[in-house]
Amino acid sequence: MNSTTDVQAMILDEGFRISRVGITGVQKPIRVKRNEREVDLTTTIDVFVDLPSTHRGSHMSRNAEIINEVVDDSVRKPVSSLEWLAEDIAERLLQKHEYATTADAWLRATYFMEKKNPSGHSTLEPYILLAKGRANRNGERMKMVGVEVVGMNACPCAMENIRYELKKDYPRHEAAIDEMPCPTHNQRNITTLLMEVPSGTTVEADDLIRIVEGGMSSPTYEILKRNDEAKIVYDAHKKPRFVEDIVRAILSSILEEYIGLPEDVKIVVKSESQESIHKHNALAERITTLGELRA
């Protein structure tokens, strides 16, 4: 064997197909221009192709070359969205890996959005933007946009149990106890929403963030004064939520928000609460389509 032998391209007589092979954790700066606003995002990129049973390995260096190409292009001419870029990367992967039938690109970036805390002060809040692009040899293309949001939820179960105990201790105030938000344990909640973006349409990440935060007991903020803290805790206890409640609330909002999108649009919602009184966490997830939800 000489130094120019293409070891990856060696033909196997008895091999197995590999569903995904590629590289992960590539960090690159991406410039996005959307609605006349330019944002520089430090983006982590994972790319994969499938590998037929006859090939020993995949040409990994081609993946890094493609990522460098699209990053160079985006610096000179900003891209319209991360999901568009992910789809473009997937298409280029198929062109470079002639043996592959499917290519995937996953992008993840930290994004800061200006918001107002309960007292009205502006603050830049961090979120995670997610994007997925897929290209198939048969011509099918798919791109998804998503967000990962950190918020807060208040447990409904402990609240009702405490309400029961309060009624026993203060029977004369039973009517008032029924109406007031009772104490309960709070949880940090991390919810991910991914949504397919059909060709010719747009889905704004800012809207997805708003939908996710609306499904939680309360948003959280980096900068809070004492009065802000009190309001967030109080508001959260007026809206206690299980992780199941959060997922269902988000799905309901998606149905209301995206009436015009096609039936086959894919949706993934995953909500995880980091428990404060247990050693474990709680998780709920729904993978569906708009058509299934409408039905």
C-alpha positions, 0 to 999 in steps of 0.5 A: 500500500502506498501513501496515495491509497484511498483507504476510506474507499476500499470495497468491503465484501461483507459490510453493513450500512452505517446510518450516520457518519460524520463530524461533530462540534465544529465551531464557526462564526455565521452572519445572519441577516434577517428583517434588515438586522444582522447578527453574528452567531458563534455556531456549532455544526454537526454534519453526517452522511450515510455510508453504504455497506460496500465502503469502508469509511467516509471521507471526513475531510470533505465535511470540514471543507464544506463547512469552511466553504459555507462559512466563508460565503456567509461572512462575505454575504450573510445568510437569511437563516440558520435553517437555510444554511443547514439545508445548503450544507446538506446539499453540498454534502451529497454532492461531495459524498457521491456514495451517500443517499442522505445527508444531515446538518445540525446547527446550534448557536447562542442567540441574545434577544432584547426583552423587558423584565417585569419592572420594564428594564431592558435586558439581553436574554440568552437562548439557543437557536437550532437548525436542521437541514436534510437532503436525500438523493431522491431530491427530497429536501427538509429544513427545521428551525428551533429554539431551546428556552430556559424558564420556570414552572411551579408544580401543580401536584404539591400545590394542591396537597398544600392547599388541602393541608391549609384548609385543614389548618384554617377551615374558616378561610377555605373559600379564600384558599381555593382562590389563592395560589398556594406554595409549591416547589419550583423547577427550572425548565428547559424546553426545546421546540423544533418546527419544519419550514416548508419551501417558500415560507418563513418561521421566526425564531423570536415567535417560537421563543414567545410560544415556548415561554408562554407555555411555561409557568413563567419566563426567567430573566438575568437581571431582577430586583426584589420586586421583579423576583416577587412578581415572577414567583407569584405569577408562576404560582398562579400558573402551575404546570407539569411538563405535560402541560407545557408541551400541550400548551405549546402545541395549542399555540402552534395550531393557533399561530400557523394556520396556513402551513401544510398538514405534513409540517413536522413538529418536535416539542420536548420539555424537561424540568430539573426537579427541586425535591427529587434526585431525578428530572421530569420529561415530556415530548411529542413528535408530530405533524400539524395534520395530526394535531389538527385531527 
